[in-house]
Amino acid sequence: MSITLRILIASVVFGLTLPISSVAASSVVQVNANGKSCQPSGGPVYTTIQEAVTAVASGGTVLVCPGSYAEQVAISQPLTLRGVRSGDMGAAVVIPPATGLKGVQGTSTLPQIFAYSITTGPVTIENLTVDASNNLITDCTTLFEGVYFRDAFGTVNHVATRNQIATSGGSDCNNGFGIRVLGDTSNATVVVENSSTRSYDLVGIIAQDAFANVTIRNNSVTGPGAISNVATIGVWMLDGATGPVSGNSVVDNSGLSAAGSDGILVQGSHGAEISGNTLGNNAYGIKFIPDPNLDADNGTVTRNIVLGSGIDGIYVCSSNNAVQGNSIDASTASGVNLASVSNTCSANNNTVSNNDVNEACAGILIDPSATGNVTSPNRIFNATTLQLNGINCPSSVKYGSHAQKRRILDP
């Protein structure tokens, strides 16, 4: 008789308790703050999400019952974290602990849900609301996120993030992210889809660094509007991040600081694909600029609808991009701006064609030092000047610096 069998018989006959390490982890567990099951086949019940995440088997599923969970969740193994319905209730909401958001292992920031250093399988987060109200953050230099993937891969689907705004600093802090994907040392291939992020004071969705390959599609991103002197960004592709940005609605990033706010900002990411998005009430609808030692060249901007930009509909200070088939309406300055900034960037050899531009100071604005650009055919209506060679359009808009100032985003 094997030792294992003897131990099992002894445990049954004599009521011995086996060590936790010898008991297989459940592949499905559930979470309910009241400790009661809301899913008949949902497995063991835990009262906090973190307890369930720690207990579930690798690759397993954590079902989160409707209710509020005042905690921060760190995920260090592959799993699915899914909010579920119970009766007529369907909102599982992660909120800050009563003591406010604190640091967690693996980052210098203060994330609410944090998946990190996972290479053996995906993390899937579905049907959860992440609300940062009452976060008690008083330091405007401390970054915090609703959902944060760092060197991990997976999917964020039907997630809602909101109120990533510092509590005491109010609208002046500029340090909250809705959803952040960082690939600084290893693979971070993530799909962010069908999700909603709003009321952030820095970025709605960001893909950052060379190992980040992020598909951002069919999301709703709503900025805070013109809050104080803070620049916000709806979607930010930064520092070598790759992946398509398509089918999103990005609105209300209209604060005018040094460079204004951006609906979609491509900064130092080569070959970006921006297509089929709807943008409205942003200072700049779509912007392409380099970062030190990283270009924003060879991108495509196609079939986007850009409405009511406070400055330019599409701003390009990079090279070899294709801006084609877009509809750009009611830009205060230009529909498309091919810009050059001394010692920073220049728009050369871009193709701007088959766009519809309606109502602008300049349909297409071209910096005199930009070269090799093709800017026809386009359909331009109700523009003071159809095509203008110059630095600024002579309108009432306050440009400030065209190049987005680089902010250090600590991981």
N, C-alpha and C positions, 0 to 999 in steps of 0.2 A: 504493500500500500504506500502511495506516495505521501511525502510530507504535506503537500498541499491538501490532499484529500483528508488526511488525518486532522489537519487544522480545521477544515470545513466541517467535519463530523463533530469535532469537539465544540465548535462554535454553536452548532445546532443543539447538541445534547446538553451542554453545560451553560449555554447562554453567554459564551464569551463574546467580547466586542473586538472585532478585527480592526487593525490599524487603518486609518483613512487611506494610506498609500496603497493598500491591498484591495480597495473597493473601486471598481471602474466608475469613472465620471460619467454622468448622464449626457447623452447627445442632445437632449432637449430639456431646457429648464424654463421656468417662468418667474416673473417678478411682479409682486403686488405689495404695496405698502401696508396693507392690512393683513398680509400673510395668508390670504385665502386664494384658492385657485380660481382663475377666470377662464381657463382653457381645460376642458375635461381630459385631454390627452397631452397636456403641456408639461408633464414631468414635475420634479420637485419644485416647491415654491420658496423663493427668497424675498426678503423685504426690501433689499436695495439692489440696484442694477450692478454695482461693483461686486457684490457677493456672488451674484449669478454669473457674471463674466469670469470671475476667478474660478468658479466651481465647474462650469460647463466643459465638456470634452473639446479638445482641439477640433475645429471644423464644425462644431455643434451650433445650436440655435438657442438664442435667449429671447423669449417672448415677454414683452413688457406690457402689462395690463394698463388700462387707462388710469390716469392719476398724475400727481405731481411728485417728482423725485428730486429732493434737494441734495445734490451730490455732484461730484466730478468723477468721470469714468475713464479709467486707463485700460486700454486693450493691448495686450502683448502676444496674442495668439490668433490664428485664423478663426473666425466665427461669423455668424449672422446675428445682428442685434435688430430686432423688429418689434415695433409697436403693433398691438393687436386690438381689435374691437371686442367689446363685451356688452351685449345688449345694444342700447342706443348710444353708448359712449365709445369714442374712438380716438381720444387725444391722450397720448403718453408724453408728458412734458418734463424735460430735465431743466431744473432751475438751480441757481447758486445755493450752496449751503448757507445757513443762517449767519455764519461767520465770514461770508464772502468768498470770492474765488481765491485759491491759493496755488502755489507752485506744485507741480507733479514731476515724478521722475521722468527723465528723458528730454526735458525742454526747459528753457528759461522763461517761457511764457506761461499763461494761466488758462489752459484750454478747458472747456466743459466736457467734451468727448474727445479722447486722444488715442489714436491708433499709431503705434510706433515700432520700428525695427522688427518688421514681420516679413520674412522671405519665404515661408513654407506654405502659404496659402492666402486666399483673399479675406478681407474684412468687408462685410456688407452691412450698411446701416440703412434701415427702411422705416418709413412711417413714424418718425419721431419729431417732436418739436423741441428745440433747444432755445430757451429764453434766458437772456443774461440780465434781466431786470434785478435791481438790488444786489449788484455784484460787489459793492463796497470797494471798488478800485479807486484809489485816491492819487495814484502816481500816473501821470499822463505819459510817462515813458515806458510803462509796462504793457506789453502787447498781450491780447487775449483773443481766443477764438471760440466760436460755437462748436464747430467740428474741425478737427485738425488731424490730417494724415501726414506723418513724417517717416520717410523710408519704409512705407508700407503700401500695399496695393489692394484694390477692391472697388466698391461701388457705394455711392451715396444717392439714394433714390427716394423720392417723395419725403424729403426731410424739409422742415421749416426751421430756419434760424431767425432770431429777431432780438433787437435791443442790445446788440453788442456795442454799447456806448458806456464810457466810464461814468460811474455814479456821481462822484463829486465834481469831476471836471466838466460834466455836462457836455455840450456840443463842441467844446474847444479842445478836447484831448487828442482825437485823431489816432486811436490805438486799437480799435476793435475790428476783427474779421468775422464775417459770417461763416464761410467755409474756406479752409486753407489746405493746400497740398504742397508739401516741400519734399524735394528729392535732392538732398545735398550730399549723401554718401552712397546711396544705393537706390534701387528701383522704386519708383512711386508711380505706378501706372494705375490711374483712378478714373472712373466715369462718374461725373456729377450730373445727374439728370432729373428732370421732372420735379425740381425742388424750388423752394421759395426762400429768399433771404431779403431782409429789410431792416431798416433802422440800425444800420452800422455806422460807425464814424470814421472808418478808414477804407475797407474793401469789402465788397459783397462776396466774391469768389476769386481766389488767387491761386495760380499755379506758378511755382517758384523753383528755379535752379535746374541744372542740366539733366538730372535723373528723373525729373517730373514729366511724365507723358500723360496729359489730362484731357479727356474729352468732356467738354462743357456744353450740354445740349438741353434745350427745351426747359430752361429754368426761368423763373421770374425773379428779377433783381431790382429792388426798389431802394434807392438811396434816401438820405434824409432831407434832400432839397438844399436850399442855400442857407446852411447853418453857419452862422458867424463867419469866420475867415478860414474855414477848414475845407481842404480839397478832398473829395472822396472819389473812389473808383468803383465802378460796378463790377467789371471783370478785368483782371490784371494777369497778363502772361509776362513773366519776368525772368530775366537772367538765364536764358537758354531753355526754358520750359517749352514743350511742344504739345501739339494736339489741336484738334479743331474746336472752334467756338461757333455753334450753329443753333438757330431756332430759338434763341433766348429773347426775352423782353427785358430791356435794361433802361430804367428811367430814373429821373430826379437826382442826378449827380450834378448839381448846378452851383455849388459853392465856388466863388471866385477868389482864390488865393493867388500865390505867385504865378501859377500856370493854369489855374482853373481846374475843374473836375472833369473826369473822363467817364464816358459810358463804357467803352472797351479800350484798354490801354495795352499795346504790345510794346514792351521795353526790353531790348536786348534778346529777343527771341526770333530766331531765323526761320523763315518759311511758314509763318503763321497763316492759318486758314480761318478767315472770318466770313461767315456766309449765313444768309437767311435770318439775320437778327432784326428785331425792331427796337429802335432806340429813340427816346424822347426826353426833352427837357434836361439834357446834359450840357455842360459848358462846351465840351468837345464830344461829338458823337463817337468817333473812332479815331484813335491816334497811334501812329507808328513812330517810335524813336529808338535810338541805340542806347546802350548802357556802356560804361567803360569797358573796352576790349570785346564787346559783344554787339553784333549788328542786329538790326530789325529788317533785313533785306529779304527779297524773294518771297514776300507774302502775297496772299490774295484776299481782296475785299470784294465780295460779290453778292449781289441780290439782297443787300440790306436795305431796310427802310429807316431813314434817319430824319427825325422830326424835331423842330424847335430847338436847335442847338444855340446856346448863348454866345458862342464864338464861331467855331468852324464845324461843319458837318463831319468832314473827314480830313484829318491833318496828317500829312506824310512828311517826315524828315528822315527818310531812308531811301534806299535805292532798289531798282529792279522789282518793284511791286506792281501788281495788276489791280486797278480799281475799276471795276466793270459791272455794269448792270444794276447799279444802286439807284434808289429813289431818295432824293435829299431835298427836304422842304423846310422853308422858314428858318434859315441860318442867319444869325445876326451879321456875321462877317462874310465868310465864303462858304460855298458848297463844298469845294475841295481845295485845300491849301497845300501846294508843293513848296515846302519851306526849306530854308537853310539858316543855320545858327552858327555863327563864327566859332571855330574850334570845337564844335560839338557834333553837328550833323548837317547833311545836305541831301536834298531830294534829286537824284539823278537817275535817268534811264527808266522812269516809271511809265506805265501805260494807263491813261485815264480815258476810258471810252464807254460809250453806250449807257451813260448815266443820265437820269432825269433830274435836273436841278430847278426848283421852283422857289422864287423869292429869296434873294440874297443880295448883299452889297456887291459881291463879285461871284459870278458863277464858278470860275476857277481862278485862284490866285497863285501866281508863280513867282517865287523869289528870283530876282535877276541873275543870281549866281548859280541857280539850278540849271543843269544841262541835260540834253538828250531825252527829254520827256516827250511823250506822244499824248496829245490832249484833244483828240478828235476821233470819231464824231461823238458829240454829246448833245442833248436836248436841254437848252437852258431857257427858262421863262422868268419874267419879272425880276431880273437882276439889273441893278444899276449899271454894272459893267459885265459883259459876258465873260471876258477873259482879261485879267489885269496882271501886268508884270509889275510887281512891287512887293514890299515887305508887309505892309498893313493895308487893309481896305479902309478908305477914308470914311469910317462910320463912327458911331458913338461908343462902340465897344471898347473896353479896356483890355488890351491883350496881356500885359505883363510879359513874363518870359515864356517863350513858346516851348522850350524844352522842359519836360517834367523834372523837377528836382528829385534826386535820388535819395530815398530814405533808407537808412540801415534797418533792415528787418531781421532782428535776431531770431535764431531758431530756438 
